[in-house]
Amino acid sequence: MALYITDRCINCDLCEPECPNQAISLGIEIYEIDPARCTECVGHHAAPRCREVCPVDCIPPDPAHAESPEALFAKYLRLTGRTGP
């Protein structure tokens, strides 16, 4: 499932450059994650980099965008233009 950023975000700017899919951008008040681009770093890293660097732990899974690991990998392939592992 995609991730999202809660209103606990302190706009520290650490998560945006860590996202390999450019899914994170500054919204009106806090950073936001585009669920169409978020793969939870599947295909890139072992764990979501944004969650690893967030100092306030404000990036939980988004229940509104539930996706299996296979679906996340398929999204990774589509976003990167790759055809397989």
HULIN-V407690 format. One record per residue. N is the residue number from 1. RES is the residue in three letters. NEAR is the number of other ideal C-beta (glycine too) atoms within 10 Angstrom. Layout:
n->N res->RES near->NEAR
n->N res->RES near->NEAR
This chain:
n->1 res->MET near->18
n->2 res->ALA near->21
n->3 res->LEU near->22
n->4 res->TYR near->19
n->5 res->ILE near->20
n->6 res->THR near->11
n->7 res->ASP near->7
n->8 res->ARG near->11
n->9 res->CYS near->17
n->10 res->ILE near->12
n->11 res->ASN near->13
n->12 res->CYS near->13
n->13 res->ASP near->9
n->14 res->LEU near->15
n->15 res->CYS near->25
n->16 res->GLU near->17
n->17 res->PRO near->11
n->18 res->GLU near->16
n->19 res->CYS near->22
n->20 res->PRO near->15
n->21 res->ASN near->20
n->22 res->GLN near->11
n->23 res->ALA near->22
n->24 res->ILE near->22
n->25 res->SER near->12
n->26 res->LEU near->11
n->27 res->GLY near->12
n->28 res->ILE near->5
n->29 res->GLU near->9
n->30 res->ILE near->14
n->31 res->TYR near->23
n->32 res->GLU near->15
n->33 res->ILE near->24
n->34 res->ASP near->14
n->35 res->PRO near->16
n->36 res->ALA near->12
n->37 res->ARG near->16
n->38 res->CYS near->26
n->39 res->THR near->27
n->40 res->GLU near->25
n->41 res->CYS near->22
n->42 res->VAL near->21
n->43 res->GLY near->18
n->44 res->HIS near->15
n->45 res->HIS near->13
n->46 res->ALA near->8
n->47 res->ALA near->10
n->48 res->PRO near->22
n->49 res->ARG near->19
n->50 res->CYS near->24
n->51 res->ARG near->17
n->52 res->GLU near->14
n->53 res->VAL near->14
n->54 res->CYS near->20
n->55 res->PRO near->9
n->56 res->VAL near->10
n->57 res->ASP near->9
n->58 res->CYS near->19
n->59 res->ILE near->24
n->60 res->PRO near->12
n->61 res->PRO near->15
n->62 res->ASP near->17
n->63 res->PRO near->9
n->64 res->ALA near->9
n->65 res->HIS near->14
n->66 res->ALA near->10
n->67 res->GLU near->19
n->68 res->SER near->9
n->69 res->PRO near->11
n->70 res->GLU near->9
n->71 res->ALA near->13
n->72 res->LEU near->18
n->73 res->PHE near->16
n->74 res->ALA near->15
n->75 res->LYS near->21
n->76 res->TYR near->18
n->77 res->LEU near->16
n->78 res->ARG near->11
n->79 res->LEU near->18
n->80 res->THR near->13
n->81 res->GLY near->6
n->82 res->ARG near->10
n->83 res->THR near->6
n->84 res->GLY near->5
n->85 res->PRO near->6
